[in-house]
Amino acid sequence: MEWLYIIAAALFVIGLKMLSSPETARRGNVVSAVGMLLAIVATLLNGHLSFTWIVAGIVLGSGIGAASAYRVKMTAMPEMVGLFNGFGGLASLLVGWAEYHMHPDAPTFTIVSIYLTVLIGGVTFSGSVLAFAKLAELVVSGRPVTFRGQHIVNGLLLAAAVLFGIIFTLAPESSYAILILGVILAFVIGIFAVLPIGGADMPVVICLLNSYSGLAGAAAGFVLANDMLIVAGSLVGTSGIILTQIMCKAMNRSIANVLFSGFGAAAGTVAGAGAKGEAKSISPHDAYFALEAASSVVFVPGYGMAVAQAQHVVKELADLLEANGTEVKYAIHPVAGRMPGHMNVLLAEADVPYDQLVEMDAINPLMPTIDVALVIGANDVVNPAAREDKSSPIYGMPIINADQAHTVFVLKRSMASGFAGIENPLFFKDNTTMIFGDAKKTLQEVVTEFKAA
């Protein structure tokens, strides 16, 4: 069945390549899924396995997965991705543990692979569960949790993990207790690794945990001597690392800074440059007149659009603007929302044309020529403090220069700060006007005005 593995590996690579473009992402997902199906079929046919529990697991897992995917809201998609990462890590952990239970006298290379599988899988599982809880704000807050001496504690935990690994490798047949302690330690490391990370860094953390799940899978492949699992895990691991680097670059921060800085711990205490004065506000009725007269409009979506489920009414308004002769674009920041590509997914769901989605580097030179920038629930990714205030925690972070448009409308429920917990001086700019309320309801009122005209 090696030829099926080769075909599956090729489909993985092709699918991954297709995922890099919004136009081919859906097909890439299908291609990768077909590759995974072939890999599973080849493994089952080649493994001389009992199909009773396997079929039961497929039916049960498919049912849970399909129900979850159908019922989950787009706003909760980051939490779901986090859980998927965690269960992938847990599966690898259980594979390593089961292999050791059956073969405690395995060769040294296999023993080392087992320990790495258990360690990385455990860190991925507990870290992902905590990331899920933070994103959903269940039990724990989404804000970073730090304490004095945290770096020292993390260092000691890592040192203990290395020590346990050495002991386990030197005497595997008598080290069952060490393996169990390693599992517990991995869970603790995962929790302590995610605790100091705040909501502003969650897109990076999701990418990193995805990479961990891939590395755990690759390690499990070495444990089972399964080439396909090694290839699939390596692809997930490396792509996750690359995406993590892209996210960090988009925030002008290093991975170490994301993991250990406790960014946002003093949330709400830092004001951006120029965050003074009184913000102006108008009604949707008044906003209609400015939009109706605009020759160019740029939508800048953020997590607030996801919360309000406003993507469909955004598309409806965009269609009305285009029918009125207005040029419409969507400015996409790499870390807008709570996971990579969050805004792309939401807008694709509303059938927004791919060619209207413009990345940050391409839209910024055009901003001074834009009549109206409509900021929908975005905050940190349009905060001018990143350019203007050297004392700001986000100084140097590339942003969408929405403030350079002739007129800026900001749709928000309140003046509350974003994930980073930093006040936004954009709200007080002379060319900025706030439109308070639910984004979906606000945009529907503007749509009604266009239709009544």
C-alpha positions in Angstrom: 0.0 0.0 0.0 3.0 2.3 -0.2 1.7 3.7 -3.5 -1.4 5.0 -1.7 0.9 6.7 0.9 2.8 8.4 -1.9 -0.4 9.6 -3.5 -1.7 10.8 -0.1 1.5 12.7 0.6 1.3 14.4 -2.8 -2.3 15.4 -2.2 -1.3 16.9 1.2 1.4 19.0 -0.4 -0.9 20.1 -3.3 -3.7 20.9 -0.8 -1.4 22.9 1.4 -0.3 24.9 -1.5 -3.9 25.6 -2.5 -4.7 26.8 1.0 -2.3 29.7 0.5 -4.8 31.5 -1.8 -8.4 32.4 -0.9 -9.5 31.5 -4.4 -8.3 27.9 -4.1 -8.5 27.4 -0.3 -11.8 25.5 -0.4 -10.6 23.1 -3.1 -7.3 22.7 -1.2 -9.2 21.7 1.9 -11.0 19.0 -0.1 -7.8 17.8 -1.8 -6.1 17.4 1.6 -9.2 15.6 3.0 -9.0 13.1 0.1 -5.3 12.6 0.8 -6.1 11.9 4.5 -8.9 9.5 3.5 -6.4 7.5 1.3 -3.8 7.5 4.1 -6.4 6.1 6.5 -7.6 3.4 4.0 -4.0 2.4 3.3 -3.2 2.1 7.0 -6.3 0.0 7.7 -5.7 -2.3 4.8 -2.0 -2.7 5.7 -2.3 -3.0 9.5 -4.2 -6.3 9.9 -6.4 -4.6 12.5 -9.7 -5.5 14.1 -12.3 -3.1 12.6 -14.9 -3.4 15.3 -13.6 -0.5 17.5 -12.2 1.4 14.5 -15.6 1.5 12.8 -17.3 2.5 16.1 -14.7 5.2 16.6 -15.2 6.5 13.1 -19.0 6.6 13.4 -18.8 8.3 16.9 -16.1 10.8 15.9 -17.7 11.7 12.6 -21.0 12.3 14.4 -19.5 14.6 17.0 -17.4 16.4 14.4 -20.2 17.0 12.0 -22.6 18.2 14.7 -19.9 20.5 16.1 -19.0 21.9 12.7 -22.7 22.5 11.9 -23.6 24.1 15.1 -20.6 26.2 15.9 -20.9 29.9 15.2 -18.2 31.7 13.2 -17.3 33.7 16.2 -16.5 30.5 18.0 -14.4 29.1 15.2 -11.1 30.0 16.9 -12.2 28.0 20.0 -13.1 25.1 17.8 -9.7 25.2 16.1 -8.0 25.3 19.5 -9.9 22.2 20.6 -9.0 20.4 17.4 -5.3 21.1 18.0 -5.7 19.8 21.6 -7.4 16.6 20.6 -4.7 16.0 17.9 -2.1 16.3 20.7 -4.0 14.0 23.0 -4.3 11.4 20.3 -0.6 11.4 19.8 0.0 11.2 23.5 -2.3 8.1 23.8 -0.5 6.5 20.8 2.9 6.9 22.5 1.6 5.7 25.8 -0.1 2.6 24.3 3.1 1.7 22.4 5.2 1.9 25.5 2.6 -0.1 27.4 2.9 -2.9 24.8 6.6 -2.6 24.2 8.5 -1.3 27.2 11.7 -3.0 25.8 11.6 -1.1 22.5 14.8 0.2 21.0 16.3 3.5 22.4 15.2 5.5 19.3 11.6 4.4 19.8 11.7 5.1 23.5 13.0 8.7 22.8 10.2 9.1 20.2 7.6 7.8 22.7 8.7 10.4 25.3 8.7 13.2 22.8 5.3 12.2 21.6 3.9 12.1 25.1 5.6 15.4 26.1 4.6 17.4 23.0 1.2 15.9 22.9 0.5 16.7 26.5 1.7 20.3 26.2 -0.5 20.7 23.1 -3.6 19.3 24.7 -3.5 21.3 28.0 -2.3 24.4 26.3 -5.1 24.2 23.7 -7.8 23.5 26.3 -6.7 26.6 28.2 -6.5 28.6 25.0 -10.1 27.5 24.3 -11.2 28.5 27.8 -9.5 31.9 27.4 -11.1 32.5 24.0 -14.5 31.5 25.2 -13.9 33.2 28.6 -15.0 30.0 30.4 -13.7 29.8 34.0 -10.6 31.9 33.1 -10.4 35.4 31.7 -9.0 36.1 28.2 -6.4 38.5 29.8 -2.9 37.3 30.5 -2.2 35.8 33.9 1.3 36.5 35.3 3.0 36.2 38.6 6.4 37.0 40.1 9.1 34.4 39.2 7.0 33.0 36.4 9.9 32.6 34.0 11.9 30.8 36.7 9.0 28.4 37.3 8.7 27.7 33.5 12.5 27.1 33.3 12.4 24.6 36.2 9.4 22.8 34.5 11.4 22.5 31.3 14.5 21.3 33.1 12.4 18.7 34.9 11.0 17.5 31.5 14.5 17.0 30.2 15.5 15.2 33.4 12.5 12.8 33.2 13.3 12.2 29.6 16.9 11.2 30.4 15.8 8.9 33.2 13.1 7.3 31.0 15.5 6.7 28.1 18.2 5.1 30.3 15.8 2.7 32.1 12.6 2.4 30.1 11.5 -1.0 31.4 11.4 0.2 35.0 10.2 3.8 34.3 6.4 3.5 33.9 6.0 5.9 36.8 8.4 8.4 35.1 6.2 8.3 32.0 3.1 9.1 34.0 4.9 11.9 35.7 6.0 13.1 32.3 2.4 13.2 31.2 1.4 15.2 34.2 4.4 17.5 33.7 3.4 18.0 30.1 -0.1 19.1 31.1 1.4 21.6 33.6 3.8 23.0 31.1 1.0 23.5 28.6 -1.1 25.4 31.1 1.8 27.6 32.3 2.8 28.3 28.7 -0.6 29.7 27.8 -1.5 31.5 31.1 0.6 34.6 30.4 -0.8 35.0 26.9 -3.6 37.6 26.3 -6.3 37.9 23.7 -4.2 40.1 21.4 -1.7 37.3 20.9 -4.2 34.5 20.5 -3.9 34.3 16.6 -0.2 33.6 17.2 -0.9 31.0 19.9 -3.4 29.2 17.7 -0.8 28.9 15.0 1.9 27.7 17.4 -0.4 25.1 19.0 -1.3 23.8 15.6 2.4 23.4 14.9 2.8 21.5 18.2 0.0 19.1 17.2 1.8 18.4 14.0 5.1 17.8 15.7 3.4 15.4 18.1 1.9 13.6 15.2 5.3 13.3 13.5 6.8 11.9 16.7 4.0 9.4 16.9 4.9 8.4 13.3 8.4 7.6 14.4 7.0 5.5 17.3 4.8 3.5 14.9 7.3 3.5 12.0 4.6 5.0 9.9 6.0 7.1 7.0 2.6 8.7 6.2 2.2 10.0 9.8 5.7 11.4 9.8 5.0 13.3 6.5 1.6 14.6 7.6 2.8 15.6 11.0 5.9 17.3 9.6 3.8 19.3 7.1 1.4 20.5 9.8 4.3 21.3 12.1 6.4 23.3 9.6 3.4 25.1 8.1 2.3 26.0 11.7 5.7 27.4 12.4 5.8 29.4 9.2 2.3 30.8 9.9 3.4 31.7 13.4 6.3 33.6 12.0 4.0 35.5 9.6 1.7 36.4 12.5 4.6 37.6 14.6 5.9 39.7 11.7 2.4 41.2 11.3 2.6 42.3 15.0 6.3 43.3 14.8 7.0 40.9 17.7 9.2 37.8 18.2 7.8 34.4 19.3 9.7 34.7 22.5 8.1 38.1 23.1 4.6 36.6 22.5 5.2 33.6 24.8 6.9 35.3 27.7 6.0 39.0 27.8 2.5 38.8 29.3 1.3 41.3 26.8 -1.8 43.2 28.0 -1.3 42.3 31.6 -2.0 45.9 32.5 -4.9 46.1 30.2 -6.8 49.3 30.1 -4.1 51.3 31.9 -2.2 52.5 28.8 -3.4 55.2 26.6 -2.3 55.7 23.1 -0.8 58.9 21.8 -3.4 61.5 21.3 -6.2 59.5 23.1 -7.6 62.8 24.4 -10.7 64.8 23.8 -14.2 63.9 23.0 -15.2 61.4 20.4 -17.9 62.5 17.9 -20.8 60.3 17.1 -23.6 60.3 14.5 -26.6 58.2 13.6 -26.7 55.6 10.7 -29.1 58.0 8.9 -26.4 60.7 8.8 -23.7 58.2 7.9 -25.8 57.2 4.9 -25.4 60.7 3.3 -21.6 60.5 3.4 -21.5 56.9 2.1 -24.0 57.8 -0.7 -21.7 60.6 -1.9 -18.4 58.6 -1.6 -16.6 57.5 -4.7 -14.5 55.0 -2.8 -15.2 53.1 0.4 -12.9 50.6 2.3 -14.4 48.3 4.9 -12.0 47.4 7.7 -13.4 44.3 9.4 -12.5 43.1 12.9 -13.6 40.7 15.6 -16.6 43.0 16.3 -18.0 42.1 12.9 -17.7 38.4 13.8 -19.5 39.0 17.1 -22.3 40.8 15.4 -22.5 38.3 12.5 -22.6 41.3 10.3 -20.7 39.9 7.3 -23.8 39.3 5.2 -25.2 42.8 5.7 -21.7 44.2 5.0 -21.9 42.4 1.6 -25.4 43.8 1.0 -24.2 47.3 1.7 -21.2 46.9 -0.5 -23.5 45.8 -3.4 -25.6 48.8 -2.9 -22.6 51.1 -2.9 -21.2 49.5 -6.1 -24.6 50.0 -7.7 -24.3 53.6 -6.7 -21.0 53.9 -8.6 -18.7 53.5 -5.5 -15.5 51.6 -5.6 -15.5 49.1 -2.7 -12.5 47.2 -1.1 -12.0 45.3 2.1 -8.8 45.9 4.0 -7.5 42.7 5.7 -5.0 42.8 8.5 -3.2 39.4 9.1 -4.2 39.3 12.8 -7.6 40.8 12.7 -10.0 38.5 14.7 -8.9 35.6 16.8 -7.3 33.3 14.4 -5.3 33.6 11.1 -7.6 34.3 8.2 -10.6 34.9 10.4 -11.9 37.9 8.4 -11.2 36.1 5.1 -13.4 33.1 6.2 -16.2 35.4 7.4 -16.2 37.4 4.2 -16.0 34.3 2.0 -19.0 33.0 3.8 -20.9 36.1 2.6 -19.6 35.6 -1.0 -17.5 38.7 -1.0 -15.4 38.6 -4.2 -11.8 37.5 -3.6 -10.4 40.4 -5.7 -11.9 42.9 -3.3 -10.0 41.5 -0.3 -6.8 43.6 -0.1 -3.9 42.9 2.2 -2.6 45.5 4.6 0.6 46.3 2.6 -1.4 46.8 -0.6 -4.2 49.0 0.9 -2.1 51.4 3.0 -0.7 53.3 0.1 -4.2 53.9 -1.2 -5.7 55.1 2.1 -5.0 58.8 1.6 -7.2 58.6 -1.5 -10.1 56.8 0.1 -13.3 58.8 0.8 -14.6 56.7 3.6 -13.0 54.0 5.7 -15.7 52.0 7.5 -14.1 50.3 10.5 -16.3 47.5 11.7 -15.4 46.2 15.2 -11.6 46.5 14.6 -9.5 48.2 17.2 -5.9 47.3 17.7 -5.2 46.7 14.0 -6.1 50.4 13.2 -4.6 52.0 16.3 -2.4 54.9 15.2 -0.5 54.6 18.5 1.5 51.8 16.7 2.9 54.5 14.5 2.9 57.6 16.7 3.5 56.6 20.4 6.9 55.1 21.2 5.8 54.3 24.7 2.8 52.2 23.5 3.1 48.4 23.9 2.1 48.1 20.2 4.6 50.6 18.9 6.1 49.3 15.6 3.2 46.9 14.9 2.1 47.3 11.3 -1.5 48.6 11.1 -4.1 49.5 8.5 -3.8 53.2 8.2 -7.5 53.8 8.3 -7.0 57.2 10.0 -5.5 58.5 6.7 -8.8 58.2 4.8 -10.7 61.4 4.3 -13.5 60.3 6.6 -13.5 57.4 9.1 -16.6 55.8 10.5 -16.0 53.5 13.5 -18.8 51.0 14.3 -18.5 49.9 17.9 -20.8 49.1 20.8 -18.8 51.4 23.1 -15.5 53.1 23.6 -14.0 50.0 25.2 -10.4 49.0 24.3 -9.6 46.0 22.1 -7.7 42.8 22.9 -4.5 44.7 23.7 -6.3 46.8 26.4 -5.0 50.0 24.8 -7.0 53.1 24.2 -7.3 54.1 20.5 -6.5 57.6 19.5 -8.2 57.0 16.2 -11.5 57.5 17.9 -10.6 61.1 18.7 -9.2 62.2 15.3 -10.8 65.1 13.6 -11.8 63.0 10.6 -13.2 60.2 12.7 -16.9 59.7 13.8 -18.2 57.0 16.0 -21.4 55.1 15.2 -22.4 53.3 18.4 -24.5 50.2 18.6 -24.6 46.6 17.2 -22.7 46.6 13.9 -25.3 44.4 12.2 -28.2 46.6 13.2 -26.3 49.8 12.3 -25.5 48.5 8.8 -29.0 47.3 8.3 -30.3 50.8 9.0 -27.8 52.2 6.4 -29.0 49.6 3.9 -32.6 50.6 4.6 -31.7 54.2 3.8 -30.1 53.2 0.5 -33.1 51.1 -0.5 -35.5 53.9 0.4 -33.6 56.5 -1.6 
